[in-house]
């Protein structure tokens, strides 16, 4: 059995990551979302254990000290962390895991797990990003200003990512990310090459 892939979905607030992820989980078999921990207040409509695991700052810091996170970061003034044990168990079982985390978190995951596949979601332009953030009505004015201020900084980190997808239309963006996932599932690695050669009696040769 081959190990599963670890996909990371990142981008500025309001770019449509949640909507894309929701459709991917409906359309792509053997793909599981990893639920992050956060100290951010719960928004209207969010579900504990599905949207996030909501916790307080002291509990979060205790988890950091115990090494329970694959990565963690301060984002827009709140703590966010990716649970390590669950991800390792799923990947080792051959199940693909997708994380929806902030840009810095994605970069940190790549440093720890270099096989992670990082996908950056972009808006068509800044005005559309601003419009989407305002229209969703989930942040107060202060939070909205912070997220808009942080967006250019987040986008400046795009070179750390493997793929970039512009979300100008939800279904088109979903199709693009889905194509990336399918292509990565068929990509050869040494483990797969050795398996196929053993299966058909071939011999492994390093590329020069």
Buried (B, 14 or more C-beta within 10 A) or exposed (E): EEBBBBBBBBBBBBBBBEBBBBBBEEEBEEBBBBBBBBBBEEEEEBEEEEBBBBBEEEEBBEBBEEEBBBBBBEBBEBBBBBBBEBBBEBBEEEBBBBBBBBBBBBBBBBEEBEEBBBBBBBBEEEEBBBEBBEEEEBBEEEBBEBBBEBBEEBBEBBEBBBBBBBBEEEEEBBBBBBEBBEEBBEEEEEEEBEEEEEEEEEEEEEEE
